[in-house]
Amino acid sequence: MAHGSSGLRRVVRELAKFGAVGGAGLLVNLGVFNLVRHLTDLQVVRASVIATVVAIAFNYVGFRYFTYRDRDKSGRTKEMTLFLLFSAVGLVIENGLLFAATYGFGWDSPIQSNVFKFVGIGIATLFRFWSYRTWVFRTLPAKEAVAGAESFLTVTEQSRGPEPRAGQRVG
């Protein structure tokens, strides 16, 4: 049972880190969205897509170097490709909801736009959490983790020299 609780703690810690980066990304996303809407004449969904792209870039840095910094770092091209692919799906989820609210129902006041953008971000975040942890920032397979630890221990032992035998004086 102790193993199960440590696994639960690990997932809770991961969720907290994901939430911290995601919360900051949410502020970036909504901030850029409202700034673009206020400073330009871009249509609501175009302003939202720009904000989402800025938040995706922000979030990648946060996830790679904070939330998932202990995860496998080999294959960065594959990692980035998968991150962008799943982020693009999240972008479609997030902005599809805003598009439907704006153009399907005519809900396009600033408050309505922010509410539907926020709800879209929430739904897209559930998808992103699952896809990032499952496909993008994968844990090292146990065999690789053990091999890495063993090679570290071997290097450490070699750098110290041979261990003294029982009864042998040191120094």
N, C-alpha and C positions, 0 to 999 in steps of 0.2 A: 504493500500500500504506500510505503514511503516513496517508491519510485514514481507512482502515479501523481502524488502531490508535488514532487519536484517538476514533473512535466507540466502540471497545471500552473505552477509558479512561473515557469519559463514562458508559457503562452500568455499569461497575464502580463508579464514584463514586456513581452513582444507587443502585445496590444497597447500597453501604455506608451511605449516608444513610437509605435505606428500612429497612435492618437496624437502625441505631441507634435510629430512632424506634420501629420494631417491637419491638425488644428491651425498650425502656423500657415500651412498651404491654403487652408480655407480662408484665412485672413488675407493672404496674398491674392487669392482668386477673387474674393468679393471686393477687395480694395481696388484691384486693377479693373474689374468689371465696372464698378461705379465711377472710377476716374475716367475710363474711356467713354462711358455713357455721358458723363458730365462735360468732358472736354471736346467731344467729337459729335458728328451727326450720324455715326454708324448705327445700323440697325441693331436691335437688342441681341439677337443671336450671334451676329458677327462680333460684337463687343464681348460677348460671353466666350466665344471660341478663343479670342485673343487672350482673355484672362485665364482660361483653362490651360492654354499652352504655356503661359508664363508660370502658372502653378505647377504644371507637370515638370518643368525644368527645375524649379525650386525643390519639389518633392523628391526628384531623383537624387539630388545631392544629399538631402536629409536622410533618405532611406539607405543609400549606399554607405554613407559615412557616419551614421548614427544608429538607426534602427537595426540595420542588417550588416554592420561593419565586421561582424565575426563570421559571416557566411562566405562561401566559396567565391574567390575573386578571380579564378581562372575563367577564360572565355568571356571577357568584357564585351566583345562585339555581340555575342549571342545574348548576353544579359541586357545590353542596351536595346537590341532589336526587339526582344520579348517585352521589355519595359515599355517601349514606344508602341508596340502592337496593343498590349493590354491597356495602356493609357489612352490610346485612340478609341478603343471600345468604350472605356469609361467616358471619354469626351462625347461620344455619340449618345450614350445613356443620359448623361447630364444635360447636354444641350438639346437632345431630342425631346425631353420633357418640357424644357423651356420653350422650344419651338411649338410644341402642341398647345401649351397654355397660351402663348402669345398669338399664334396665327389660327389655331383651331377654336379657341374660346374667346379671343380678344382680350385676354387678361394681360395688359401691358403697361399698367401704371408702374412707377418705380418700386412701390412696395410689392406689388404682385410679381414683378420680374425677380426681385430679390428672394421672395418666398419660394418661387418655383426653381430658381437657380440653386438655392440652398437645399431643397428637397432632392433635386437632381444630383447634386454633389453627394448627398447622403446615400442615395441608392447606388451611385457609381462607386462610392467608397467601399461598400460591402463587396462588390465585384472585384475592385482593385486589391483589397486586403487578401482575399482568397487567391487571386491570380498571382500577385507578387510573391506571396510566401510559398505557393505551390510550384510556380514555374520560373520566376525571375531570380529571386534571392534564395536559392535552394540551400539547404543545410548540406554540409559535407557528408557523404556517405560514411557510416561508422568505420568501414574498413580503411578509408582514406584518412580519417581522423586519427585512428589508432596508429597507422603507418607514420603519419606526421609526428605524433607524440613519440613513437619509438625512435625515429631518426633524430629527434631533438635530444632524447636521452642518450643515445649513442654518441652524438657529437659532444655532449656535456661530459660524459664519462671519459671520452678520449682526451679531452682538453685538461682533465684533472690528473691523468696518469693512472697507473695501476693502484688498486685498493691495497692497503697493507693487510697481510694475513694475520690471523689470530695469533697473539703473542709477539708479533713483530713490533719493534720500536719505530715510532714515526719521528723523523727529524733528526 
